[in-house]
Amino acid sequence: MIPRLRALFTLLDARTHGAFSREYEFIIQHQWEPAARIREQQFSRLTALLRHADKNVPFYGKRFAEYGVRVAEIKDFADFERVPSLTKSQVVANADQLLSTVGSRSLLTRKVTGGSTGERVVFYRDGEAMARNFAHVLRNHTWTGLDLGQTHVFLWGAHFDLRAQQRLSNRVVNFCLRQRWLDAFRMNPASMSAYHERLRRWKPRLLSSYVTAATTLADYLHDVGASHLDVPAVATSAEVLFPERRKRIEERVGREVYDRFGCREVGNTAHECSAHDGLHVNAEHVLAEVVDARGRATAPGSEGEILYTSLGNYCFPLIRYRVGDYAVGGRQGEGCACGRGLPKIRQIRGRVSDMLIAPDGTKIHGEYFSHLFYKTPAVREFRVVQEAIDQLDVWVRVQDTALPPDEERYLQRELASVFGPEMRITIRAVDEIPKTASGKHRFTESRVGSLT
């Protein structure tokens, strides 16, 4: 292990009583176990979490009693399906009751997400939960061929995320892992020209990016006649990686594309390996069920909704958590050419966010709005629709009947700074967010031609 990497591991362990290294060393070896053994170990972690939640988390103590769920009677995954699912609205309404009574709340880190539906959720993690999640993040990086410590660039994050990278702790992580960051939320010819030059100079082994951001960069390189960047691996996330987009990224940016998905509240859930035959679930970290409308497991190869259970977050357990993601499930025990015994998701169906376009041609990633609304506590849900090149309609469902004036001024100011003075911005506080014709909620939508 290179010295800077050893130093990072030592620092993480010092802050988490060794939790990081214990998890990382375990999962690096455990991924090669047979599927049956991995599933047995996953169920062991699940039952330990359920016992804790029943005893120490007020929300689950009451909920299990209400639904007649006896943790001691859950003997297999089929029994676990009796546990009711958890919605975002329930998390919002019961955040205090979802906190464990064990441990000091002063040691918890408060997190916020806008999520795939735009509904704002507050959740918590302690240091050990964050360390275990980070261990899985690093393992997923290695599946792309990256040796930890090789250059890794993120085409990622809003200005909030980029500012966070200036914190001392994140600067240490970035230095030790040789990670660099590029802003994915504002991509125009000038910025993409600069990104192209930096990527050529930095020569990353891995580029991690939102799907649309990587595709936008690929299209720019094609339009200006730039040479292939030839990044060995590109890892995509945040949106569905359609085959056509994978092809465009591989033709212009990277040699090989690896897809991954998860949700902010749980962390990395699944990631492609070199076989590119579905995505392996981080089974030691999360149980990802693909279920039908009744909450029952779908048949292999059938589409269903994903229910997430975070196996490592004891301070704020999320059990059978619904965020509106859909996928095609795999078959239990199916093998993989890579040799890993981890279960698979065959295909991701959910979460596509449009890129919007400013009057000057700058493209703004849809994920930008999730980060924008982190700073508006009154907003519970949002939807942004671009009706014309100079017209942006923003619907917000607020905590009370009106959007506080200071939050409306903040939104107007931030949106104007991104879209420019020519954009007409209308913000409406409503009781219910308008849905699309299909009944689905898309938190961003562009009606200005095709951006794909």
Secondary structure as UniProt FT lines:
FT   HELIX           3..16
FT   TURN            17..18
FT   HELIX           19..30
FT   TURN            31..32
FT   HELIX           35..56
FT   HELIX           58..66
FT   TURN            67..68
FT   HELIX           71..73
FT   HELIX           77..80
FT   TURN            81..82
FT   HELIX           88..93
FT   TURN            94..98
FT   HELIX           105..107
FT   STRAND          109..113
FT   TURN            115..117
FT   STRAND          121..125
FT   HELIX           127..142
FT   TURN            143..145
FT   TURN            148..149
FT   STRAND          152..155
FT   HELIX           159..164
FT   TURN            165..166
FT   HELIX           168..177
FT   STRAND          179..182
FT   STRAND          186..187
FT   HELIX           189..202
FT   STRAND          206..210
FT   HELIX           211..223
FT   TURN            224..225
FT   STRAND          231..237
FT   HELIX           243..252
FT   STRAND          254..263
FT   TURN            264..266
FT   STRAND          267..272
FT   TURN            274..275
FT   STRAND          279..281
FT   TURN            283..285
FT   STRAND          286..291
FT   TURN            293..294
FT   TURN            300..301
FT   STRAND          303..310
FT   STRAND          321..329
FT   TURN            332..333
FT   TURN            337..338
FT   STRAND          344..348
FT   STRAND          356..357
FT   TURN            359..360
FT   STRAND          363..364
FT   TURN            366..367
FT   HELIX           368..372
FT   HELIX           373..375
FT   TURN            377..378
FT   STRAND          379..388
FT   TURN            389..390
FT   STRAND          391..398
FT   HELIX           405..419
FT   TURN            421..422
FT   STRAND          424..430
FT   TURN            437..438
FT   STRAND          444..446
//
